[in-house]
């Protein structure tokens, strides 16, 4: 079954961010498994359960949304993002202030 909307390709910057996120998640997951098994801690293994099940649940929920509804929501998000970026082009905080939030 074909659909008639264009697909946007991920940019290199988006792919890098995704790769970093997946690498961090995989390392946290491995640390939780090793820590939970070595210490016999059910709390660490319970946290691992949340680390895996919540993202999978969100992904499943998104997959279950009908395509026309999801396309409409994405378009509305793009419009809102454009409006927000246009409204925020004025004052920008100084770099030292941005670093303070890290």
C-alpha positions in Angstrom: 0.0 0.0 0.0 1.6 3.2 -1.1 1.3 6.6 0.5 1.6 10.0 -1.0 3.6 12.1 1.5 7.3 12.9 1.1 9.8 11.5 3.6 12.3 13.9 5.1 15.9 12.5 5.2 17.7 12.7 8.4 20.6 15.1 8.4 24.1 14.2 9.4 23.7 16.2 12.6 20.5 14.3 13.5 22.2 10.9 12.8 25.1 11.8 15.0 22.8 12.8 17.8 20.9 9.6 17.4 24.1 7.5 17.4 25.3 9.3 20.6 22.0 8.7 22.3 21.9 5.0 21.4 25.5 4.5 22.5 24.8 6.2 25.8 21.6 4.1 26.3 23.5 0.9 25.4 26.3 1.7 27.9 23.8 2.5 30.7 22.0 -0.7 29.9 25.1 -2.8 30.0 26.2 -1.1 33.3 22.8 -1.8 34.8 22.9 -5.5 33.8 26.5 -6.0 35.1 25.8 -4.1 38.3 22.5 -5.8 38.9 24.0 -9.3 38.3 27.2 -8.8 40.3 25.5 -7.3 43.3 22.3 -9.3 43.1 20.4 -6.0 43.4 16.8 -6.2 42.3 16.6 -2.4 42.4 19.2 -2.1 39.6 17.4 -4.7 37.5 14.1 -3.0 38.1 15.5 0.2 36.9 16.8 -1.6 33.8 13.3 -2.8 33.2 12.2 0.9 33.1 15.1 1.9 30.9 14.0 -0.6 28.2 10.2 -0.8 28.6 9.4 2.9 28.6 11.1 3.7 25.2 9.6 0.6 23.7 6.2 1.5 24.9 6.5 5.0 23.5 7.7 3.6 20.2 4.7 1.2 20.1 2.3 3.9 20.9 3.6 6.1 18.1 3.3 3.1 15.7 -0.3 2.6 16.6 -1.3 6.2 15.7 -3.0 6.2 12.3 -0.9 7.8 9.6 -3.3 10.7 8.7 -3.4 11.8 12.4 0.3 11.5 12.9 1.0 13.5 9.7 -1.3 16.2 10.9 0.4 16.4 14.3 3.8 16.5 12.7 2.7 19.4 10.4 1.3 21.3 13.4 4.6 20.7 15.3 6.6 22.0 12.3 4.4 25.2 12.1 4.7 25.7 15.9 8.4 25.2 15.7 8.8 27.8 12.9 6.7 30.3 14.9 8.7 29.7 18.0 12.0 30.1 16.2 10.8 33.3 14.5 9.6 34.7 17.9 12.9 33.8 19.6 15.2 35.4 17.1 15.5 38.6 19.1 17.3 38.4 22.4 19.7 35.5 23.0 21.3 34.8 26.4 25.1 35.2 26.5 27.2 32.1 26.1 28.4 32.0 29.7 24.7 31.9 30.8 23.9 29.0 28.5 26.9 27.0 29.9 25.6 27.6 33.4 22.7 25.4 32.7 24.9 22.4 32.0 
